[in-house]
């Protein structure tokens, strides 16, 4: 393709680079694949950071697989982070090849990459867990129920925010939630119950009753903002910051010492401490690979010490 410059002469069009592809790629991805907003934000962050690196300012077709490998595993990245980075670039190059912007993906030349395995980070201290539970009970709707579900079920925030009434089953003895778009791509069922998740069951029934005689449509989102729109991740994190402040769980700068995702880690750790089999915890948390669940078992140092010393864990 030729372009006309201001002197009236023709010049060759610049070859597409990572920087010039970011916006059209994300626009297409959002429209065609309907990825969740936080996934698109993560892709944008990763690609923008790479585009600022001199190694990635060459045309797409000239990018070196060794540079890409070094970028993906930078910073002693955890396995989940490496996986997310690979997914980002895999989507980008597949899109670029479809649009004729390059003919090959450097990922094809990479050996399988593994990140640094990290252990979960639960909220360990009982008094901090209690402070959070009290703060959650005082949170405004719909965030009270959102955080309650995160706390009692170990679901991911995206899974909770994506819930629709067609995914909610509240018949006595059959209480459950259907997760259609899990992180690992596999649908699963989250089992609820009056003993395991009492506040979640009561909260969901109360929300449904509050609608009066109207029966929620199956496609209707469970958690709506005051404006009637789907609750956003930004709103959840804002309310979480207020909740942590109320619980006194902030650092010197006033920032939360924990994240909403650590409620998931805390639930998994609690189940292991209760003596639940690893396979049960794997099912609860929706791990495809049981090695992810085994990280929770490794956290229970107190149980190992008690077994070795012949004492009952406190």
HELIX and SHEET records of a PDB file:
HELIX    1   1 UNK A   18  UNK A   32  1                                  15    
HELIX    2   2 UNK A   37  UNK A   51  1                                  15    
HELIX    3   3 UNK A   54  UNK A   56  5                                   3    
HELIX    4   4 UNK A   60  UNK A   62  5                                   3    
HELIX    5   5 UNK A   65  UNK A   72  1                                   8    
HELIX    6   6 UNK A   74  UNK A   76  5                                   3    
HELIX    7   7 UNK A   79  UNK A   98  1                                  20    
HELIX    8   8 UNK A  106  UNK A  109  5                                   4    
HELIX    9   9 UNK A  126  UNK A  137  1                                  12    
HELIX   10  10 UNK A  143  UNK A  153  1                                  11    
HELIX   11  11 UNK A  157  UNK A  161  1                                   5    
HELIX   12  12 UNK A  165  UNK A  167  5                                   3    
HELIX   13  13 UNK A  198  UNK A  209  1                                  12    
HELIX   14  14 UNK A  233  UNK A  247  1                                  15    
HELIX   15  15 UNK A  261  UNK A  273  1                                  13    
HELIX   16  16 UNK A  278  UNK A  285  1                                   8    
HELIX   17  17 UNK A  290  UNK A  298  1                                   9    
HELIX   18  18 UNK A  301  UNK A  309  1                                   9    
SHEET    1   A 2 UNK A   2  UNK A   4  0                                        
SHEET    2   A 2 UNK A  10  UNK A  12 -1                                        
SHEET    1   B 3 UNK A 168  UNK A 169  0                                        
SHEET    2   B 3 UNK A 176  UNK A 179 -1                                        
SHEET    3   B 3 UNK A 188  UNK A 191 -1                                        
END                                                                             
